[in-house]
Amino acid sequence: MTQDNRKPSGALDKPDANGWHWQTNILHADTQLPAGFAAMPVPVARASTVIFPDLAAMRSLDWKNDSQWRYGLHATPTSMELMRRLAALEGGKHCLLFPSGLGAISNVYFGLIQSGDDVLIPDNAYSPNREHGDWLQASFGITVRYYDPLIGDGIGALIQPNTKLIWLEAPGSVTMEVPDIPAIARVARERGVLTAIDNTYSAGIAFRPFDHGVDISVQALTKYQSGGSDVLMGSVVTIDDDVHHRLKQARMRMGVGVSVDDCSLLLRSLPNMQLRFEAHDRAAMTLATWLKTRPEIVAVLHPAFEDCPGYQNFRRDFTGAGGLFSVVFDERYSQAQIDAFIEALRLFKIGFSWGGAHSLVVPYRVPSMRTAMPWPHKGALVRFYIGLEDVRDLQADIETSLSAHLVG
Ligand SMILES: *Cc1c(COP(=O)(O)O)cnc(C)c1O
């Protein structure tokens, strides 16, 4: 043993009234929010370890009991409050959080599907969901089949005895077809098959999935719920206890959690989400209506327009549209011309995702993204996300670039 020759540290060496030294005290001050202190923000409760008052409390842990605190990975009061508010938004009972929207999608598969099962995915689904399904098919012994998003109750003919899950997306976030969700959900429920919707497009504001018979709702909170292009997160909201527990167990087994700092950013954005959504919706409608009159464009794919496939479903089931729509250019333009048009835009940034304050633009090659249904258009598809810039400036930006690059 070596002798400790360091000098005593003076003031820090004097025990306090507890008999503890400063170094111990700083660790065991047991800070609580003082009674009488009140403020609007949800406090940020960071934790890995959660402390049990006694061993009996630790031993009585039941993983199905959502009101017990267990470990920071699973929940702290901050993430719990976010889950509560998100479940309420969509009219669900339970909510689980994931590090991304895609992480939420992947948990639905791992929680509910096992080898030998069959999954149906709409042909217009978010591409990484398709890739996930294809990967499970190639490596984990499930089958994945793609269906016409406008199939309606015709989905019944595709259901096999081993079909366990039907994905829905409404509308498809690139090509904008709106399925008949109540019809598909009804047939699925009659046949004992779970339905999961990727409800990111509506943010849970413009479409309430559980009112239409859907079992599971996935959100990429990365989009409107964040609203700042600065948080990645996903949620799965459910109404059935058993489905929730299966998803929760998969989440626990995979060791998935979210940062409470990210949760607090979302809690800050949620109060103004509805106002933002409506502003995006108005501006997008203005620009989509104007683009319909442009000779360069043969189709505007916006579900609130009568010629959008599934428009009747949209009118019946949705209360708004948000900031996203696509256009199809006349086939006489080369891809190089379309690319030049996109790159000349000054206010529309080139980038994936949406839901923030900034306008975005992405070209898509749709025929390579689908397998079940032929794509009817020949010209290039470009998707716009309309941000919160002044809509007159956005229109001028598009107009300038159109007339510079899409002549003839
Ligand atoms: C963005 C998006 C996702 C995935 O969200 P991330 O948080 O980026 O993983 C899933 N579905 C749809 C429809 C999306 O637009």
The ligand as a Gaussian input file, in Angstrom:
#p B3LYP/6-31G(d) Opt

LIG

0 1
 C      -39.667000      10.463000     -42.709000
 C      -40.617000       9.350000     -42.761000
 C      -40.408000       8.204000     -42.019000
 C      -39.151000       7.947000     -41.227000
 O      -38.835000       8.891000     -40.300000
 P      -37.317000       9.080000     -39.797000
 O      -37.469000       9.699000     -38.473000
 O      -36.660000       9.951000     -40.821000
 O      -36.716000       7.706000     -39.743000
 C      -41.373000       7.219000     -42.074000
 N      -42.470000       7.360000     -42.823000
 C      -42.699000       8.445000     -43.570000
 C      -43.938000       8.532000     -44.396000
 C      -41.787000       9.477000     -43.568000
 O      -42.007000      10.561000     -44.316000

